[in-house]
């Protein structure tokens, strides 16, 4: 299934997308919050034949949901990205988080925050949605609800000011996410990840290039720590970020950033 959250007549709804249409299943899942659907940890009984439907182009797509806890992020998980950045921590598993208040949806604006940063950057990433809570997880596939696109927007100068990345990664609007959450049965790995700025391709990678694959990440993160349904894990970004260019090229007001992942669509946002 391809899940989404959307706005219709100024109300948030839960939908399932098929082709060019989104089916409003809010009444069938008894909630307008996709996080509640995920947290129930079982597949709801849905009949699209009785669900109101709209063309996707007619509705406003929102972020799939806002997590209750921070977004868990994996750094330096692609070899070429490690090379283009400084090598501090190279070879080690880099884990940090983004504040849930940074989450915004497709076509939402990314705030430039010029008073706080001069080095605004993008990181297109595949994100994993945990669908079944667990600790010391071994049967990884049983715990995955689906996948979505995430842009780990970063203030590079603020990131360098602190020992931990949290603040430079967590300004409001620094976590665009969506447009859909797609269940594993609809995807064929590896997936291609592309990021463009104003139509120019900057990142072009594949999940096959991950240093630590998704199953290893989930097993490691869940050792001694419970992962809960609805938790989000951003799995790292391929090479091609603005900071790694020669000379470094950062995002400016008016820039359009698009992250496209096979089977998941395109996450598009504009810098303001």
C-alpha positions as CSV (number, residue, x, y, z in Angstrom):
1,X,0.0,0.0,0.0
2,X,0.9,3.6,-0.5
3,X,-0.2,5.6,2.5
4,X,-0.4,9.4,2.8
5,X,-1.8,12.2,4.8
6,X,-3.6,15.0,3.0
7,X,-5.7,18.0,3.5
8,X,-9.2,18.3,2.1
9,X,-11.5,21.2,2.9
10,X,-9.0,22.3,5.6
11,X,-9.2,19.0,7.4
12,X,-6.4,16.4,7.7
13,X,-7.2,13.0,6.3
14,X,-5.5,9.6,6.0
15,X,-5.4,8.2,2.4
16,X,-4.3,5.3,0.3
17,X,-2.9,6.2,-3.1
18,X,-3.5,4.1,-6.2
19,X,-2.5,5.6,-9.6
20,X,-3.6,9.2,-9.9
21,X,-6.2,8.9,-7.1
22,X,-6.1,9.1,-3.3
23,X,-8.8,7.2,-1.4
24,X,-9.9,8.8,1.9
25,X,-9.9,5.9,4.4
26,X,-10.0,8.0,7.6
27,X,-13.4,6.6,8.6
28,X,-12.3,3.1,8.0
29,X,-9.2,3.4,10.1
30,X,-11.1,5.6,12.7
31,X,-8.4,8.3,12.8
32,X,-7.1,11.2,10.8
33,X,-3.5,10.6,12.0
34,X,-1.4,8.0,10.2
35,X,0.8,7.6,13.2
36,X,-2.1,6.0,15.1
37,X,-2.6,3.5,12.2
38,X,1.0,2.5,12.4
39,X,1.0,2.3,16.2
40,X,-1.8,-0.2,16.3
41,X,0.7,-2.7,14.8
42,X,-1.8,-4.6,12.7
43,X,-3.1,-4.2,9.1
44,X,-6.5,-2.5,9.1
45,X,-9.4,-4.0,7.0
46,X,-9.9,-1.5,4.2
47,X,-12.3,-1.5,1.3
48,X,-11.4,1.2,-1.3
49,X,-14.6,0.6,-3.2
50,X,-16.5,2.5,-0.5
51,X,-13.9,5.2,0.2
52,X,-14.3,8.7,-1.2
53,X,-11.6,9.3,-3.9
54,X,-9.9,12.4,-5.3
55,X,-7.3,13.0,-7.8
56,X,-3.9,13.4,-6.1
57,X,-3.4,16.7,-7.9
58,X,-6.6,18.0,-6.3
59,X,-5.5,17.6,-2.7
60,X,-2.8,19.1,-0.5
61,X,-0.4,16.3,0.5
62,X,1.0,16.7,4.0
63,X,3.9,15.1,5.9
64,X,2.8,11.5,6.5
65,X,2.9,12.3,10.2
66,X,5.0,13.9,12.9
67,X,6.7,11.4,15.2
68,X,6.4,11.5,18.9
69,X,10.1,11.2,19.4
70,X,13.1,12.5,17.5
71,X,13.9,11.2,14.0
72,X,16.9,8.9,14.3
73,X,19.5,9.7,11.6
74,X,22.5,7.7,10.4
75,X,25.5,9.7,9.2
76,X,28.3,8.8,6.8
77,X,26.6,5.6,5.5
78,X,27.7,6.0,1.9
79,X,31.4,5.6,1.1
80,X,31.6,8.4,-1.4
81,X,29.8,10.8,1.0
82,X,32.4,10.0,3.6
83,X,35.1,11.0,1.2
84,X,33.5,14.3,0.2
85,X,33.1,15.3,3.8
86,X,35.7,15.5,6.5
87,X,36.8,12.1,7.7
88,X,36.1,12.5,11.4
89,X,34.3,9.4,12.6
90,X,34.9,7.6,9.3
91,X,34.3,3.9,9.7
92,X,32.2,4.3,12.8
93,X,28.5,4.2,13.0
94,X,27.4,7.9,13.3
95,X,24.0,8.3,15.0
96,X,22.2,11.6,15.7
97,X,18.6,12.9,15.9
98,X,16.4,15.6,14.5
99,X,13.6,17.3,16.5
100,X,10.1,16.2,15.5
101,X,9.2,19.9,15.3
102,X,11.4,20.1,12.2
103,X,9.1,17.9,10.2
104,X,7.2,19.4,7.2
105,X,5.5,17.9,4.2
106,X,5.9,17.9,0.4
107,X,5.7,21.4,-1.2
108,X,6.1,23.0,2.2
109,X,8.7,25.7,2.4
110,X,12.2,25.3,4.0
111,X,13.0,28.4,6.0
112,X,16.4,29.9,5.1
113,X,17.1,31.0,8.7
114,X,19.7,33.6,7.4
115,X,20.2,35.0,10.9
116,X,21.4,31.6,12.0
117,X,23.3,30.0,9.1
118,X,25.2,30.9,5.9
119,X,25.7,27.3,4.9
120,X,22.3,25.7,4.3
121,X,22.5,22.2,2.7
122,X,20.4,19.2,1.6
123,X,20.7,15.5,2.1
124,X,18.3,13.2,0.2
125,X,17.6,10.0,2.2
126,X,15.6,6.9,2.4
127,X,13.7,6.7,5.7
128,X,12.4,3.5,7.3
129,X,9.2,3.5,9.3
130,X,9.1,1.1,12.2
131,X,5.8,-0.7,12.3
132,X,6.1,-3.1,15.2
133,X,7.8,-2.2,18.5
134,X,10.7,-4.3,19.6
135,X,14.1,-4.6,21.3
136,X,17.0,-6.7,20.3
137,X,15.3,-7.2,16.9
138,X,16.4,-10.1,14.7
139,X,13.5,-10.6,12.3
140,X,13.9,-7.1,10.9
141,X,11.2,-7.4,8.1
142,X,8.5,-8.1,10.7
143,X,9.2,-4.7,12.2
144,X,9.1,-2.5,9.1
145,X,5.8,-0.7,8.2
146,X,7.2,1.1,5.2
147,X,9.5,3.6,3.6
148,X,9.4,7.3,2.8
149,X,11.6,10.1,1.5
150,X,13.4,12.5,3.9
151,X,15.5,15.5,3.3
152,X,18.0,15.9,6.2
153,X,18.3,19.7,5.8
154,X,21.4,20.9,7.6
155,X,23.0,24.2,8.7
156,X,26.6,23.1,8.1
157,X,28.2,26.0,10.1
158,X,25.9,25.4,13.1
159,X,26.5,21.7,12.8
160,X,30.3,22.4,13.3
161,X,29.7,24.7,16.3
162,X,28.6,21.8,18.5
163,X,29.9,18.3,19.4
164,X,26.4,16.9,18.6
165,X,24.6,17.6,15.3
166,X,21.2,18.1,16.9
167,X,20.8,21.8,16.7
168,X,22.2,22.2,13.2
169,X,19.8,19.6,12.0
170,X,16.7,20.6,13.9
171,X,15.7,24.2,13.0
172,X,12.0,24.4,12.0
173,X,11.3,23.0,8.5
174,X,14.6,21.1,8.4
175,X,13.0,17.7,8.0
176,X,10.8,17.6,4.9
177,X,9.2,14.2,4.6
178,X,6.9,12.4,2.2
179,X,5.0,12.5,0.0
180,X,4.0,8.8,0.8
181,X,4.8,5.9,3.1
182,X,5.1,2.8,0.9
183,X,4.9,-0.7,2.3
184,X,7.8,-3.1,1.6
185,X,5.8,-5.4,-0.7
186,X,5.6,-2.6,-3.3
187,X,9.3,-1.9,-3.5
188,X,12.1,-3.7,-5.3
189,X,15.5,-3.0,-3.7
190,X,18.0,-1.6,-4.4
191,X,16.4,1.8,-4.8
192,X,17.9,4.8,-6.7
193,X,18.1,8.1,-4.8
194,X,18.4,11.3,-6.7
195,X,18.5,14.9,-5.4
196,X,18.3,18.0,-7.7
197,X,18.6,21.7,-7.0
198,X,16.8,23.9,-9.6
199,X,16.7,20.9,-12.0
200,X,20.4,20.2,-11.7
201,X,21.2,16.7,-10.4
202,X,23.4,16.8,-7.4
203,X,23.0,13.4,-5.8
204,X,22.6,10.1,-7.8
205,X,23.1,7.0,-5.7
206,X,21.6,3.7,-4.8
207,X,20.8,2.0,-1.5
208,X,23.1,-0.8,-2.6
209,X,25.9,1.5,-1.8
210,X,25.0,1.7,1.9
211,X,28.0,0.8,4.2
212,X,25.6,-0.6,6.7
213,X,22.4,-1.9,5.2
214,X,18.9,-1.4,6.7
215,X,18.7,-4.7,8.5
216,X,22.0,-4.1,10.2
217,X,21.0,-0.6,11.2
218,X,17.8,-1.8,12.8
219,X,19.5,-4.7,14.6
220,X,22.2,-2.4,16.0
221,X,19.8,0.4,17.0
222,X,17.5,-2.0,18.8
223,X,20.2,-3.6,20.9
224,X,19.2,-2.7,24.4
225,X,16.9,0.0,23.2
226,X,13.2,-0.3,22.3
227,X,12.3,0.9,18.8
228,X,8.6,1.9,18.8
229,X,6.0,1.7,16.1
230,X,6.2,5.0,14.2
231,X,9.8,5.6,14.9
232,X,11.6,7.0,11.8
233,X,15.2,6.0,10.8
234,X,16.9,8.1,8.1
235,X,19.5,5.8,6.6
236,X,22.1,8.2,5.3
237,X,22.8,10.2,2.2
238,X,24.8,9.5,-1.0
239,X,27.6,11.8,-2.2
240,X,26.7,15.1,-3.9
241,X,25.8,17.4,-1.0
242,X,26.5,21.1,-1.5
243,X,29.2,21.1,1.2
244,X,31.2,18.6,-0.7
245,X,31.2,20.5,-4.0
246,X,34.2,22.5,-5.2
247,X,33.7,25.2,-4.2
248,X,31.0,24.4,-1.6
249,X,27.6,25.5,-2.9
250,X,24.9,26.1,-0.4
251,X,21.1,26.6,-0.8
252,X,19.8,30.1,-1.4
253,X,16.4,31.8,-1.2
254,X,14.2,30.6,-4.1
255,X,16.0,27.4,-4.7
256,X,13.9,24.3,-5.4
257,X,15.1,21.0,-3.9
258,X,13.7,17.7,-5.2
259,X,14.5,14.3,-3.8
260,X,13.3,11.3,-5.9
261,X,13.5,7.7,-4.8
262,X,12.2,4.8,-6.9
263,X,8.7,3.7,-6.0
264,X,8.4,6.5,-3.4
265,X,7.9,9.5,-5.6
266,X,9.4,13.0,-5.4
267,X,9.7,15.2,-2.3
268,X,9.8,18.8,-3.5
269,X,10.4,21.9,-1.4
270,X,11.4,25.6,-1.9
271,X,13.8,27.7,0.1
272,X,12.3,30.9,1.5
